[in-house]
Amino acid sequence: MTNSTSHQRLTLVTGGTGKTGARIAARLQQAGHRVRIGSRAAEIPFDWADRSTWTPALFGVDAVYIAYQPDLAVPGAPETIRAFINAAKVNSVRKLVLLSGRGEPEAVACERIVQDSGLDWTIVRCSFFAQNFSEGAFLEYILAGEVALPNGDVPEPFVHADDIADIAVAALTRDEHSGELYELTGPRSLTFAEAVAEIAAATGREIAFIPISRTDFVAALTEYQVPADVVSLLDYLFGTVLDGRNSETTDGVRRALRREPKDFRDYAKATATAGIWNIQGE
């Protein structure tokens, strides 16, 4: 059931300007809920790397969306998550919703910390985001008309960030999702080459997919001036997580929302219509 006092409660959305956090914050605000954006540039700053910002950001907060940056798979993440949850408990936080990564052993360790916290919790364990092609490191590739990636023949059931946001908002505002782990994917698996072909069809442009080695991938990201921590994370993902272990789809979206997950083709069409992949001057 919906919490009758939920509109008076305050939710901290860490990563509040990111792919999922911005969507979650907007949905909560549109529904009349009180939201505190967790970002370094916020009125009350929040920075995962600066623990002195945690207590002010957690003050008066009832629920927290945890989107750890740069990723739960990086060294030291479990220790940071444990310390953050301890700070949340000191500040009387009641509910945690954790954004986790599918197929990441390090992320599972963080999930267990949340599950053992003694607080209400929900975990959203996600496959690779579709939005990485429009709001992430691969946007420049799409705009350039040439996407060079390793593991191009490995299927991945890309998940839509809107589905993640809808489930996170439900978990933050409704008690029925407490104690649930939702593993989220799209409705079908596509290789990265097939995903790029879907985007090309939606835009009406020629966009080539070129399979390359991880070494060349890292070099290309560096050339595009992608931040070093993002390069390291993407290299890890393509070397470990995006190796086929996560190719199967799941029923997580259906279980949580009682509807089908958004399809990559619909994502590509909507993004193309919004003009995100338009080239300047065209």
Summary of the structure (lengths in Angstrom):
residues: 282
radius of gyration: 18.8
end to end distance: 49.9
largest distance: 55.2
contacts: 913
relative contact order: 0.14
helix: 45%
strand: 17%
